[in-house]
Amino acid sequence: MEIFVDADACPVVKVVEKVAKENRVEVCLLCDTNHVLQSDYSVIKVIGAGADAVDFALVSLCKSGDIVVTQDYGVAAMVLGKNAYAIHQSGRWYTNDNIDQLLMERHMAKAARRAKSKHHLSGPRKRTLEDDKQFEESFRKLIAYAGEK
């Protein structure tokens, strides 16, 4: 098992590294050339800039049984198709049971944004320490679950 992180603006990289290190699991952080990452633990792969270049590289690298941390539902769907595990930075696991609904919600939100140029949907709220704790707890459970399989 290896952990791959869609690390462009990912707020839980340090939590991922901490838990992965405790469990002796390798981590690979992927980012594009517009981001600078440093890590004493993870392997960092800088992918050329381009629409979805990091996403496609991440999906290409992951294998069955790996864990992917991403907030992109499309990436999560492709990862699930490879029999890998995916988790959102909120701690929500992406599964074959919920991914279709999440993709539909994303589509509808995008359509709503296009239809109402004056009335944008609000962005995500500011991340809290409680959010990080919730992610860490869920991530620990996912590593244990994936390790059992």
C-alpha distance (Angstrom), angle and dihedral (degrees) to the residues before:
residue distance angle dihedral
M1 . . .
E2 3.78 . .
I3 3.80 130.2 .
F4 3.79 120.5 -131.6
V5 3.79 120.8 -167.2
D6 3.79 125.7 -160.1
A7 3.78 85.5 -141.3
D8 3.81 102.7 -179.3
A9 3.82 100.5 120.0
C10 3.82 92.3 -20.2
P11 3.82 109.5 160.9
V12 3.83 96.5 -160.2
V13 3.82 102.5 57.0
K14 3.81 93.7 112.6
V15 3.81 91.9 48.7
V16 3.81 90.6 49.3
E17 3.79 91.4 50.3
K18 3.81 93.4 47.2
V19 3.81 94.0 51.2
A20 3.81 93.7 40.3
K21 3.79 91.6 51.4
E22 3.81 91.2 50.6
N23 3.82 88.8 52.0
R24 3.82 94.8 41.1
V25 3.79 93.4 -120.9
E26 3.80 121.5 147.9
V27 3.80 118.0 -119.0
C28 3.79 128.7 -154.8
L29 3.81 118.1 -166.7
L30 3.80 114.9 -158.1
C31 3.79 122.3 -162.1
D32 3.78 138.4 154.3
T33 3.78 126.9 -110.9
N34 3.82 91.1 -92.8
H35 3.82 91.7 69.2
V36 3.78 131.4 65.3
L37 3.79 117.2 -151.1
Q38 3.78 131.1 -180.0
S39 3.78 128.3 -170.5
D40 3.77 138.8 168.4
Y41 3.80 91.1 -158.4
S42 3.80 112.5 29.2
V43 3.77 132.3 69.1
I44 3.80 108.4 -120.3
K45 3.79 120.7 -147.3
V46 3.78 116.3 -168.9
I47 3.78 110.5 -156.9
G48 3.79 122.8 -160.1
A49 3.78 115.6 -96.0
G50 3.75 115.7 -97.0
A51 3.76 139.6 114.3
D52 3.80 108.1 -59.6
A53 3.83 93.5 -15.4
V54 3.81 92.6 135.6
D55 3.79 91.5 45.5
F56 3.80 93.8 53.8
A57 3.81 92.7 43.6
L58 3.80 90.6 51.8
V59 3.81 92.9 49.8
S60 3.79 90.2 46.6
L61 3.81 92.8 52.2
C62 3.80 99.9 45.1
K63 3.78 121.4 89.2
S64 3.78 136.6 -166.6
G65 3.80 109.4 -62.4
D66 3.82 95.7 21.9
I67 3.81 122.3 122.7
V68 3.80 123.1 -127.7
V69 3.80 124.5 -164.0
T70 3.80 110.2 -155.3
Q71 3.76 140.8 138.3
D72 3.82 90.7 -151.7
Y73 3.80 111.7 102.1
G74 3.80 91.8 -161.0
V75 3.80 91.5 56.0
A76 3.80 89.6 46.4
A77 3.81 91.0 53.0
M78 3.81 92.2 51.7
V79 3.82 91.5 46.5
L80 3.80 91.5 51.3
G81 3.79 87.4 51.9
K82 3.80 87.8 61.0
N83 3.82 91.5 52.1
A84 3.78 91.5 -109.6
Y85 3.81 125.7 130.2
A86 3.79 125.4 -109.1
I87 3.79 132.0 -164.4
H88 3.81 132.2 -175.2
Q89 3.81 120.7 -132.2
S90 3.82 86.6 -108.8
G91 3.81 89.4 63.7
R92 3.79 94.7 -107.0
W93 3.78 112.3 141.1
Y94 3.77 116.2 -134.1
T95 3.79 110.0 -135.3
N96 3.78 138.4 173.1
D97 3.81 85.6 -105.6
N98 3.82 96.8 57.7
I99 3.81 107.2 26.2
D100 3.81 97.1 84.9
Q101 3.81 91.4 53.2
L102 3.81 91.7 47.2
L103 3.80 91.7 50.4
M104 3.81 90.4 49.5
E105 3.81 91.4 50.1
R106 3.81 89.7 50.3
H107 3.80 90.6 50.6
M108 3.81 92.8 48.8
A109 3.81 92.6 47.8
K110 3.80 90.5 50.9
A111 3.80 90.7 49.5
A112 3.83 90.2 49.7
R113 3.80 91.4 51.1
R114 3.81 91.4 51.6
A115 3.80 93.8 46.6
K116 3.80 96.3 50.7
S117 3.77 110.4 43.8
K118 3.83 92.4 170.8
H119 3.81 97.4 45.9
H120 3.75 109.1 55.3
L121 3.76 120.5 -176.1
S122 3.77 111.2 -112.1
G123 3.78 118.4 -101.2
P124 3.77 126.1 -121.2
R125 3.79 118.8 -60.6
K126 3.78 120.3 -110.2
R127 3.81 113.6 -76.1
T128 3.82 116.4 -109.8
L129 3.80 135.8 -160.9
E130 3.80 87.2 -107.5
D131 3.82 88.8 58.9
D132 3.81 89.5 54.3
K133 3.81 91.5 48.6
Q134 3.80 90.8 49.9
F135 3.80 91.1 50.0
E136 3.80 92.3 47.5
E137 3.80 93.1 51.2
S138 3.79 92.7 48.5
F139 3.82 92.5 43.8
R140 3.81 91.5 52.5
K141 3.81 89.4 52.2
L142 3.81 91.0 49.3
I143 3.82 92.8 51.4
A144 3.82 90.0 49.9
Y145 3.80 91.3 47.0
A146 3.81 93.7 47.8
G147 3.79 90.7 46.2
E148 3.80 90.8 56.2
K149 3.80 93.5 54.2
